[in-house]
Amino acid sequence: MSEVTNPDELVQRYLGYLGPAPENWVPATPGVDVDVLVVGAGHTGLSLGYALQRAGIANSLVIDAAEEGQQSIWRGRARMKTLRTPKTAPGPELGNPVLGFQAWFETRNGAEAFAAIGRIPTPLWAEYLDWLRGVLKVPVRFATRLVAVEPRGEHVAVTLQAPAGQQVLTVRKLVLATGLGGLGGANIPALVRELPERFYSHSDSSIDFSSFADKRVAVLGAGPSAFDQAATALEAGASEVHLYVRGKDLVRTPAYRAAVYPGADSFHLLPDADRWQVVNHFLSRGTNPPTDSVLRATAFKNFWIHLDSAWDELTVEGDQVRVRSAEESLPFDHLILATGFAVDPALRPELKAIADDIALWQDRYTPPAEANNAAVGRYPYLGNKYELQPRVAGNGEYLKNIHAFNYSAFVTFCRVLGDIPSLRVAVPRLVSGISEDLFLADREAHLARLTRDVEPDLSGEEYVANLWHGREAR
C-alpha cells in the first residue's frame, strides 16, 4: 500500500473501504421535489445527511438559516469555552472512527495533544464540523430559512426563504433537527416582556458582550447557560454581574445522569405513565451548572449570586432597569435571561398552519394530580420514529411525515436530541424509520421491482459440456 501523508486523503481511502453509497432506491414521486428535507446543519443535521446517503436515500437536502461559516451555535450562542460532553463520546461519525473528532484532531496535532485537552474547545468543534461536512460532501443549502409548513395531501409543503426569494417545495419527509428551541421558543417571563426590548436579551440570541464594559448586568437563571452568560459578561469587562436564582440553593446533583446508560435507549417503549413519571422527576429537579462553569464565573470578585431571589418587579429608570427581588432593589444596565425554552408547537411561526393538528402529551395522557406539570403536557406526543401524531384521529395523517428530531422529543424518549451522545442511537433509528416509511408508501413500485425480470448471469455455455447424459453417452 502506498504511503499517504495528507490526513484527508487517508480518510477518503478508508471511506472507500466502505464501498460507494448505495444508488438511490426511492422511486421518483410526481409532484415531489425532495424526498427528505432536514432543517438544521449542526452536528445533528450533518450526521443525518451522511446517514441518508449511506441508506441510499439520495434525494435529500439539508438547509440552515445561517450563512455558510456562521452556522451552528458553536460560533456565537454557545458561550461555554468547551463542550460539556466528554471528548471521547461517540457523535456524528456514527461508529466510523476515521470520521470522529479524535481521529481528526490527532492526525493534525498528535495523540499527546489530544490527551492534553480536558474537554473539546467550542471553536475546535465548529472547525471539525466544517471539515466533516466537506469530507462527507453532505449537501447543505445555507442562508435558507423554513418559514411555513402546510399539508399537501399525504405530503408536506414547505416555504423556504433565501436571499434570492421564496421557494415552495413539496417534500415526503420533513425532519426538524433544530436543537433546543426546535418546537417552541425562548422562555421570556411575562414581567420581562413588558420592558422595552433594548433592556434585555435571551441567552439564545446574538449578544454584543463588548457593550457591557463598565456596565452592571443581571442574569436570571441558575443552570449551565446562566453561568456561561455571567462569565462572558465579566470577561468582557462588566463592572458587576449579579445572578438571580429562584431556589434556595444551586442545583448540585446531576439527576439526569441516572438515565445515561444504553438500556435507557428503549425508554420510548415504556407505558405513558412511566414516561411521564420519569421525565417529570428530571424536569422538576432542574439542571446543575457544571463545576468549570461555576468556577469560571466565581473567579471574578465582582460576581454575585442571589439565592431565593425571584424577580418581583422591574422598573425602567432612564437608561437602567431596577430589579426588585425579595432581597432588595438594584439598578442594572442590561438583563440577560438564561431561562431556557418553552416547548409548544404553537410558538413556532412556521408551524402556524399545522399547530392545532399536533397531538401533545396533555392530549394523550392525564397524570395524577400530584404529578401534573403543564410544561410537560405541552411537549409533542411522538411516535417511535420521532414523528408527530394527530391530535384527532383521521385529521392530520400527514403529520407522520414530520419528525421532531430536537429537544421536544425529551418526554417521549428521555433523550436530549441534538446533544452529541444522542446521535449514536437516534440517527440510525430515524433513518431506518424513514426508510421503512418510504418503502411501504411505494409498495406497488417495490413489488414490481422485486419481481421484475433480470438479466441472467449464466448463458448455459459455461457448463453445457459437463451435463450428465448417462455413462454410455460419455
JOHU-V484920 format. One record per residue. SS is DSSP state (alpha for helix, beta for strand, coil for the rest). D_FIRST is the distance of its C-alpha to the first C-alpha in whole Angstrom. Layout:
BEGIN
SS_D_FIRST ; SS_D_FIRST
END
This chain:
BEGIN
coil_0 ; coil_4 ; coil_6 ; coil_9 ; coil_13 ; coil_15 ; alpha_16 ; alpha_17 ; alpha_13 ; alpha_12 ; alpha_15 ; alpha_14 ; alpha_11 ; alpha_12 ; alpha_16 ; alpha_14 ; alpha_13 ; coil_17 ; coil_18 ; coil_20 ; coil_24 ; coil_26 ; coil_29 ; coil_32 ; coil_34 ; coil_37 ; coil_40 ; coil_41 ; coil_45 ; coil_48 ; coil_49 ; coil_46 ; coil_43 ; beta_41 ; beta_40 ; beta_39 ; beta_40 ; beta_39 ; beta_41 ; coil_39 ; coil_36 ; coil_36 ; alpha_33 ; alpha_35 ; alpha_35 ; alpha_31 ; alpha_30 ; alpha_33 ; alpha_31 ; alpha_28 ; alpha_29 ; alpha_31 ; alpha_28 ; alpha_26 ; coil_30 ; coil_30 ; coil_33 ; coil_32 ; coil_35 ; beta_35 ; beta_36 ; beta_36 ; beta_39 ; coil_40 ; coil_43 ; coil_42 ; coil_41 ; coil_37 ; coil_36 ; coil_39 ; coil_38 ; coil_39 ; alpha_41 ; alpha_39 ; alpha_40 ; coil_43 ; coil_45 ; coil_43 ; coil_45 ; coil_43 ; coil_41 ; beta_39 ; coil_38 ; coil_40 ; coil_37 ; coil_35 ; coil_32 ; coil_30 ; coil_31 ; coil_29 ; coil_30 ; coil_29 ; coil_25 ; coil_27 ; coil_25 ; coil_21 ; alpha_20 ; alpha_18 ; alpha_21 ; coil_23 ; alpha_25 ; alpha_24 ; alpha_20 ; alpha_22 ; alpha_24 ; alpha_22 ; alpha_19 ; alpha_22 ; alpha_24 ; coil_23 ; alpha_24 ; alpha_27 ; alpha_28 ; alpha_28 ; alpha_29 ; alpha_32 ; coil_33 ; coil_36 ; coil_35 ; coil_33 ; beta_35 ; alpha_36 ; alpha_35 ; alpha_32 ; alpha_32 ; alpha_33 ; alpha_30 ; alpha_28 ; alpha_29 ; alpha_29 ; alpha_25 ; alpha_25 ; alpha_27 ; alpha_25 ; alpha_22 ; alpha_23 ; coil_26 ; coil_29 ; coil_32 ; beta_34 ; beta_38 ; coil_39 ; coil_43 ; beta_44 ; beta_46 ; beta_47 ; beta_51 ; beta_53 ; beta_52 ; beta_54 ; beta_54 ; beta_54 ; coil_55 ; coil_52 ; beta_49 ; beta_49 ; beta_50 ; beta_49 ; beta_50 ; beta_48 ; beta_49 ; beta_47 ; coil_48 ; coil_48 ; beta_51 ; beta_51 ; beta_49 ; beta_50 ; beta_47 ; beta_47 ; beta_45 ; beta_44 ; beta_43 ; beta_44 ; beta_42 ; beta_43 ; coil_41 ; coil_43 ; alpha_43 ; alpha_46 ; alpha_49 ; coil_47 ; coil_50 ; beta_53 ; beta_54 ; beta_54 ; coil_57 ; coil_60 ; coil_63 ; alpha_66 ; alpha_68 ; alpha_65 ; alpha_65 ; coil_69 ; coil_68 ; coil_67 ; alpha_63 ; alpha_63 ; alpha_63 ; beta_61 ; beta_57 ; beta_55 ; coil_52 ; coil_50 ; coil_51 ; coil_50 ; coil_52 ; coil_53 ; alpha_53 ; alpha_54 ; alpha_57 ; alpha_58 ; coil_58 ; coil_62 ; coil_62 ; beta_63 ; beta_61 ; beta_61 ; beta_59 ; beta_59 ; coil_57 ; coil_56 ; coil_52 ; alpha_49 ; alpha_49 ; alpha_53 ; alpha_52 ; alpha_49 ; alpha_51 ; alpha_54 ; alpha_51 ; alpha_50 ; alpha_54 ; alpha_54 ; alpha_52 ; coil_53 ; coil_56 ; coil_58 ; coil_62 ; beta_62 ; beta_60 ; beta_61 ; beta_60 ; beta_62 ; coil_61 ; coil_63 ; coil_63 ; coil_65 ; coil_61 ; coil_58 ; coil_56 ; coil_54 ; coil_52 ; coil_49 ; alpha_51 ; alpha_48 ; alpha_46 ; alpha_47 ; alpha_45 ; coil_42 ; coil_41 ; alpha_39 ; alpha_42 ; alpha_43 ; alpha_41 ; alpha_43 ; alpha_46 ; alpha_47 ; alpha_48 ; coil_51 ; coil_55 ; alpha_56 ; alpha_58 ; alpha_55 ; alpha_53 ; alpha_56 ; alpha_57 ; alpha_54 ; alpha_53 ; alpha_56 ; alpha_56 ; alpha_53 ; alpha_54 ; alpha_58 ; alpha_56 ; coil_55 ; coil_51 ; coil_51 ; coil_50 ; coil_47 ; alpha_48 ; alpha_46 ; alpha_48 ; alpha_51 ; alpha_51 ; alpha_49 ; alpha_53 ; alpha_55 ; coil_54 ; coil_56 ; coil_60 ; coil_61 ; beta_59 ; beta_62 ; beta_61 ; beta_64 ; coil_64 ; coil_66 ; coil_67 ; coil_66 ; beta_68 ; beta_71 ; beta_72 ; beta_70 ; beta_73 ; beta_72 ; beta_74 ; coil_73 ; coil_70 ; beta_69 ; beta_69 ; beta_71 ; beta_69 ; beta_72 ; beta_71 ; coil_72 ; coil_72 ; coil_73 ; beta_73 ; beta_71 ; beta_70 ; beta_66 ; coil_65 ; beta_62 ; beta_61 ; beta_57 ; beta_57 ; coil_54 ; coil_56 ; coil_53 ; beta_53 ; beta_55 ; beta_54 ; coil_56 ; alpha_55 ; alpha_58 ; alpha_57 ; coil_54 ; alpha_56 ; alpha_53 ; alpha_54 ; coil_58 ; coil_58 ; coil_57 ; alpha_57 ; alpha_60 ; alpha_59 ; beta_56 ; coil_57 ; beta_57 ; alpha_57 ; alpha_61 ; alpha_61 ; alpha_60 ; coil_61 ; coil_64 ; coil_63 ; coil_66 ; alpha_68 ; alpha_67 ; alpha_63 ; coil_64 ; coil_62 ; alpha_62 ; alpha_59 ; alpha_57 ; alpha_59 ; coil_58 ; coil_54 ; beta_53 ; coil_53 ; coil_50 ; coil_48 ; coil_45 ; coil_43 ; coil_44 ; beta_47 ; coil_50 ; coil_53 ; beta_56 ; coil_59 ; beta_62 ; coil_60 ; coil_60 ; beta_60 ; coil_57 ; alpha_54 ; alpha_52 ; alpha_51 ; alpha_49 ; alpha_47 ; beta_47 ; beta_44 ; coil_45 ; coil_42 ; coil_43 ; alpha_46 ; alpha_49 ; alpha_47 ; alpha_48 ; alpha_51 ; alpha_49 ; alpha_46 ; coil_47 ; coil_43 ; coil_43 ; coil_41 ; coil_39 ; coil_39 ; alpha_35 ; alpha_35 ; alpha_37 ; alpha_34 ; alpha_32 ; alpha_35 ; alpha_37 ; alpha_34 ; alpha_33 ; alpha_37 ; alpha_38 ; alpha_35 ; alpha_36 ; alpha_39 ; alpha_39 ; alpha_37 ; alpha_40 ; alpha_43 ; alpha_41 ; alpha_41 ; alpha_44 ; alpha_46 ; coil_44 ; alpha_45 ; alpha_47 ; alpha_44 ; alpha_42 ; alpha_44 ; alpha_44 ; alpha_40 ; alpha_40 ; coil_42 ; coil_42 ; coil_41 ; coil_38 ; coil_36 ; coil_36 ; coil_33 ; coil_35 ; coil_38 ; coil_39 ; coil_39 ; coil_36 ; coil_38 ; alpha_42 ; alpha_42 ; alpha_41 ; coil_44 ; coil_47 ; coil_50 ; coil_52 ; coil_52 ; coil_55 ; coil_53 ; coil_50
END
